Amino acid sequence: MSDFPITEVHKRPFPAFACAGYDCLSNKGMMLAVIDLVPLKTHVQVGNIHMNSKRHSMVSQARQAFAYERQVDTAHAFFRQFYDARYPMVFGGDFNIGQNAGRARYLFGKRWPIQLRTDSLRRLAARSDLTPDAQKAVARSADWQFATSGSKALLEPVSVDVPFGTSGSDVPLSDHIGYTINYSIQKK
């Protein structure tokens, strides 16, 4: 949903061979929408992804790694096809990296806007103190929100809110910490 016109929507499920175990029972994939920010006379790209889980898929680590790497390959091809470097982009979701160094190496080893240095939550953590729930989201390394400027407009993370965290207890409401990043955007 958007208050501004959505001019394009691209979506792609992961191929059948790019899943493992129980994750094959759900149709995971990615989406990228282009939104016309009419007052700024520019566009912004907003996307989402959900990638294969690890131990919850109930298969071997080798099979988990194979599925994850095929999903990264599919996402990379998707970006080559639809990402437009003229416009800022926010691309987030459940990347299911966790503490798995192999997954991080494979994901961040590609040449694309999804890089450790473009994750908004970690960029904000380097500039200011985060709330305990936001710190937990960083530590879990499951949910990420990558953001890049475009050649036509600048995009900068400003702050983070955590409306869906642990609610002050050690028992979370979900297996995810739900956070939102607030951005400033300026036309160049």
Contacts in CASP RR format, 6 or more apart in sequence:
PFRMAT RR
TARGET T0000
AUTHOR 0000-0000-0000
METHOD contacts of the structure
MODEL  1
MSDFPITEVHKRPFPAFACAGYDCLSNKGMMLAVIDLVPLKTHVQVGNIH
MNSKRHSMVSQARQAFAYERQVDTAHAFFRQFYDARYPMVFGGDFNIGQN
AGRARYLFGKRWPIQLRTDSLRRLAARSDLTPDAQKAVARSADWQFATSG
SKALLEPVSVDVPFGTSGSDVPLSDHIGYTINYSIQKK
2 33 0 8 1.000
2 35 0 8 1.000
4 35 0 8 1.000
4 36 0 8 1.000
4 37 0 8 1.000
4 38 0 8 1.000
5 35 0 8 1.000
5 36 0 8 1.000
5 38 0 8 1.000
6 33 0 8 1.000
6 34 0 8 1.000
6 35 0 8 1.000
6 36 0 8 1.000
7 34 0 8 1.000
7 35 0 8 1.000
7 36 0 8 1.000
7 43 0 8 1.000
8 33 0 8 1.000
8 34 0 8 1.000
9 31 0 8 1.000
9 32 0 8 1.000
9 33 0 8 1.000
9 34 0 8 1.000
10 31 0 8 1.000
10 32 0 8 1.000
10 33 0 8 1.000
10 78 0 8 1.000
10 81 0 8 1.000
10 82 0 8 1.000
11 29 0 8 1.000
11 30 0 8 1.000
11 31 0 8 1.000
11 32 0 8 1.000
12 29 0 8 1.000
12 30 0 8 1.000
12 31 0 8 1.000
12 74 0 8 1.000
12 78 0 8 1.000
13 27 0 8 1.000
13 28 0 8 1.000
13 29 0 8 1.000
14 28 0 8 1.000
14 29 0 8 1.000
14 52 0 8 1.000
14 70 0 8 1.000
14 71 0 8 1.000
14 74 0 8 1.000
15 70 0 8 1.000
15 74 0 8 1.000
16 24 0 8 1.000
17 67 0 8 1.000
17 70 0 8 1.000
18 52 0 8 1.000
18 67 0 8 1.000
18 70 0 8 1.000
18 71 0 8 1.000
18 73 0 8 1.000
18 74 0 8 1.000
19 28 0 8 1.000
19 52 0 8 1.000
19 67 0 8 1.000
19 71 0 8 1.000
20 52 0 8 1.000
20 57 0 8 1.000
20 59 0 8 1.000
20 63 0 8 1.000
20 64 0 8 1.000
20 66 0 8 1.000
20 67 0 8 1.000
20 68 0 8 1.000
21 57 0 8 1.000
21 58 0 8 1.000
21 59 0 8 1.000
21 63 0 8 1.000
22 53 0 8 1.000
22 56 0 8 1.000
22 57 0 8 1.000
22 58 0 8 1.000
23 52 0 8 1.000
23 53 0 8 1.000
23 56 0 8 1.000
23 57 0 8 1.000
23 67 0 8 1.000
28 50 0 8 1.000
28 51 0 8 1.000
28 52 0 8 1.000
28 71 0 8 1.000
29 49 0 8 1.000
29 50 0 8 1.000
29 51 0 8 1.000
29 71 0 8 1.000
29 74 0 8 1.000
30 47 0 8 1.000
30 48 0 8 1.000
30 49 0 8 1.000
30 50 0 8 1.000
30 74 0 8 1.000
30 75 0 8 1.000
30 78 0 8 1.000
31 47 0 8 1.000
31 48 0 8 1.000
31 49 0 8 1.000
32 45 0 8 1.000
32 46 0 8 1.000
32 47 0 8 1.000
32 78 0 8 1.000
32 82 0 8 1.000
32 83 0 8 1.000
32 89 0 8 1.000
32 91 0 8 1.000
33 45 0 8 1.000
33 46 0 8 1.000
33 47 0 8 1.000
34 43 0 8 1.000
34 44 0 8 1.000
34 45 0 8 1.000
34 84 0 8 1.000
34 87 0 8 1.000
35 43 0 8 1.000
35 44 0 8 1.000
35 45 0 8 1.000
35 46 0 8 1.000
36 43 0 8 1.000
37 43 0 8 1.000
37 44 0 8 1.000
37 185 0 8 1.000
40 153 0 8 1.000
40 185 0 8 1.000
40 186 0 8 1.000
40 187 0 8 1.000
41 187 0 8 1.000
42 87 0 8 1.000
42 88 0 8 1.000
42 152 0 8 1.000
42 153 0 8 1.000
42 185 0 8 1.000
42 187 0 8 1.000
43 84 0 8 1.000
43 86 0 8 1.000
43 87 0 8 1.000
43 152 0 8 1.000
44 87 0 8 1.000
44 88 0 8 1.000
44 89 0 8 1.000
44 90 0 8 1.000
44 153 0 8 1.000
44 155 0 8 1.000
44 185 0 8 1.000
45 83 0 8 1.000
45 84 0 8 1.000
45 87 0 8 1.000
45 88 0 8 1.000
45 89 0 8 1.000
45 90 0 8 1.000
45 91 0 8 1.000
46 89 0 8 1.000
46 90 0 8 1.000
46 91 0 8 1.000
47 89 0 8 1.000
47 90 0 8 1.000
47 91 0 8 1.000
47 92 0 8 1.000
48 91 0 8 1.000
48 92 0 8 1.000
48 93 0 8 1.000
49 75 0 8 1.000
49 91 0 8 1.000
49 92 0 8 1.000
49 93 0 8 1.000
49 94 0 8 1.000
49 95 0 8 1.000
50 93 0 8 1.000
50 94 0 8 1.000
51 68 0 8 1.000
51 71 0 8 1.000
51 72 0 8 1.000
51 75 0 8 1.000
51 94 0 8 1.000
51 95 0 8 1.000
51 96 0 8 1.000
52 64 0 8 1.000
52 67 0 8 1.000
52 68 0 8 1.000
52 71 0 8 1.000
52 96 0 8 1.000
53 64 0 8 1.000
53 96 0 8 1.000
54 61 0 8 1.000
54 64 0 8 1.000
54 96 0 8 1.000
54 98 0 8 1.000
54 100 0 8 1.000
55 64 0 8 1.000
57 63 0 8 1.000
57 64 0 8 1.000
57 67 0 8 1.000
65 102 0 8 1.000
65 103 0 8 1.000
68 96 0 8 1.000
68 103 0 8 1.000
68 106 0 8 1.000
69 106 0 8 1.000
72 106 0 8 1.000
72 107 0 8 1.000
72 110 0 8 1.000
75 114 0 8 1.000
76 110 0 8 1.000
76 112 0 8 1.000
79 112 0 8 1.000
79 113 0 8 1.000
79 114 0 8 1.000
80 112 0 8 1.000
83 89 0 8 1.000
83 112 0 8 1.000
83 113 0 8 1.000
85 150 0 8 1.000
85 151 0 8 1.000
86 150 0 8 1.000
86 151 0 8 1.000
86 152 0 8 1.000
87 150 0 8 1.000
87 152 0 8 1.000
87 153 0 8 1.000
88 147 0 8 1.000
88 148 0 8 1.000
88 149 0 8 1.000
88 150 0 8 1.000
88 153 0 8 1.000
88 154 0 8 1.000
88 155 0 8 1.000
88 185 0 8 1.000
89 113 0 8 1.000
89 146 0 8 1.000
89 147 0 8 1.000
89 148 0 8 1.000
89 150 0 8 1.000
89 155 0 8 1.000
90 120 0 8 1.000
90 145 0 8 1.000
90 146 0 8 1.000
90 147 0 8 1.000
90 155 0 8 1.000
90 181 0 8 1.000
90 183 0 8 1.000
91 113 0 8 1.000
91 114 0 8 1.000
91 145 0 8 1.000
91 146 0 8 1.000
91 147 0 8 1.000
92 143 0 8 1.000
92 144 0 8 1.000
92 145 0 8 1.000
92 146 0 8 1.000
93 143 0 8 1.000
93 144 0 8 1.000
93 145 0 8 1.000
94 142 0 8 1.000
94 143 0 8 1.000
94 176 0 8 1.000
95 107 0 8 1.000
95 141 0 8 1.000
95 142 0 8 1.000
95 143 0 8 1.000
95 144 0 8 1.000
96 103 0 8 1.000
96 142 0 8 1.000
97 103 0 8 1.000
97 104 0 8 1.000
97 107 0 8 1.000
97 141 0 8 1.000
97 142 0 8 1.000
97 144 0 8 1.000
98 104 0 8 1.000
98 140 0 8 1.000
98 141 0 8 1.000
98 142 0 8 1.000
99 141 0 8 1.000
104 116 0 8 1.000
104 141 0 8 1.000
107 114 0 8 1.000
108 114 0 8 1.000
108 115 0 8 1.000
108 116 0 8 1.000
113 146 0 8 1.000
113 148 0 8 1.000
114 146 0 8 1.000
115 146 0 8 1.000
116 122 0 8 1.000
117 123 0 8 1.000
118 146 0 8 1.000
118 147 0 8 1.000
118 148 0 8 1.000
119 144 0 8 1.000
119 145 0 8 1.000
119 146 0 8 1.000
120 145 0 8 1.000
120 146 0 8 1.000
120 147 0 8 1.000
120 157 0 8 1.000
120 160 0 8 1.000
120 181 0 8 1.000
120 183 0 8 1.000
121 130 0 8 1.000
121 134 0 8 1.000
121 137 0 8 1.000
121 138 0 8 1.000
121 144 0 8 1.000
121 145 0 8 1.000
121 157 0 8 1.000
121 160 0 8 1.000
121 179 0 8 1.000
121 181 0 8 1.000
122 138 0 8 1.000
123 157 0 8 1.000
124 130 0 8 1.000
124 134 0 8 1.000
124 157 0 8 1.000
124 159 0 8 1.000
124 160 0 8 1.000
124 181 0 8 1.000
125 134 0 8 1.000
125 135 0 8 1.000
125 138 0 8 1.000
130 138 0 8 1.000
130 160 0 8 1.000
131 160 0 8 1.000
131 162 0 8 1.000
132 166 0 8 1.000
133 162 0 8 1.000
133 165 0 8 1.000
133 166 0 8 1.000
133 177 0 8 1.000
133 179 0 8 1.000
134 160 0 8 1.000
134 162 0 8 1.000
134 177 0 8 1.000
134 179 0 8 1.000
136 165 0 8 1.000
136 166 0 8 1.000
136 177 0 8 1.000
137 143 0 8 1.000
137 162 0 8 1.000
137 177 0 8 1.000
137 178 0 8 1.000
137 179 0 8 1.000
140 176 0 8 1.000
140 177 0 8 1.000
142 175 0 8 1.000
142 176 0 8 1.000
143 176 0 8 1.000
143 177 0 8 1.000
143 178 0 8 1.000
143 179 0 8 1.000
145 179 0 8 1.000
145 181 0 8 1.000
147 155 0 8 1.000
147 157 0 8 1.000
147 181 0 8 1.000
147 183 0 8 1.000
148 155 0 8 1.000
149 155 0 8 1.000
149 156 0 8 1.000
150 188 0 8 1.000
151 188 0 8 1.000
152 187 0 8 1.000
152 188 0 8 1.000
153 185 0 8 1.000
153 186 0 8 1.000
153 187 0 8 1.000
153 188 0 8 1.000
154 184 0 8 1.000
154 185 0 8 1.000
154 186 0 8 1.000
154 188 0 8 1.000
155 183 0 8 1.000
155 184 0 8 1.000
155 185 0 8 1.000
156 183 0 8 1.000
156 184 0 8 1.000
156 185 0 8 1.000
157 181 0 8 1.000
157 182 0 8 1.000
157 183 0 8 1.000
158 181 0 8 1.000
158 182 0 8 1.000
158 183 0 8 1.000
158 184 0 8 1.000
159 181 0 8 1.000
159 182 0 8 1.000
160 179 0 8 1.000
160 180 0 8 1.000
160 181 0 8 1.000
160 182 0 8 1.000
161 179 0 8 1.000
161 180 0 8 1.000
161 182 0 8 1.000
162 177 0 8 1.000
162 178 0 8 1.000
162 179 0 8 1.000
162 180 0 8 1.000
163 178 0 8 1.000
163 179 0 8 1.000
163 180 0 8 1.000
164 173 0 8 1.000
164 174 0 8 1.000
164 176 0 8 1.000
164 177 0 8 1.000
164 178 0 8 1.000
164 179 0 8 1.000
165 172 0 8 1.000
165 173 0 8 1.000
165 174 0 8 1.000
165 177 0 8 1.000
165 178 0 8 1.000
165 179 0 8 1.000
166 172 0 8 1.000
166 173 0 8 1.000
166 177 0 8 1.000
167 173 0 8 1.000
END
